[in-house]
């Protein structure tokens, strides 16, 4: 299923009854709105707190896994702002009192904020097209590398590149069943067996729709992206990795090559110059 939404749904968000919700999200940078094909989903700290379905415009509340209150408020256009505040608090309580599975998802949302709609977003080299991508494959972040130089932003002899980032938080995530080697194998299978052209065209359309919705700020003066490089880049983004651990070194010993990205020098802004090969990463890190 493609991630882009129908034009009628897009128009409803831009000028119709759902415009109030779009404006609210654009004014609250703790929220992240993602396109999910047949619906849109709003995230807070990595947790999906509200979805709206495109054909019926029906509202879907946050999952009961975050709370056990059968009487929890049902969202609607009339109580939207009140519902969001209550749902945020539910996520906050869940994160601080339960076994938190939202860590990496929260980081993904922070990355989206920093590169799409923070005061520094136009100075980074990437825009986030999608997080928690699940369709032709499963990826943490699908981004567009569009260098922040003047000539690149004018698309003068510069062709943007779709880049997939896999977020790994902490050393325990390196050697588990969803570790580095598995992600590399999954990506290689994806580019060899999937309809990559359809994937790229869908991501171009999602990027266009996010720009139209004002979810990627400051892009009005730049041309639309109509084509991307044929090759898709795959990069690991490690967060809070413990230096003394040997898990990463062991995981990389039998891998031919892969790419990593460093911060610049701290924070979640993504810069192309900070992407490095496995050997360069190991020489620098170990």
Order of alpha helices (4+ residues) and beta strands (2+ residues): alpha-alpha-beta-beta-beta-beta-alpha-alpha-beta-beta-alpha-beta-alpha-alpha-alpha-beta-alpha-beta-beta-alpha
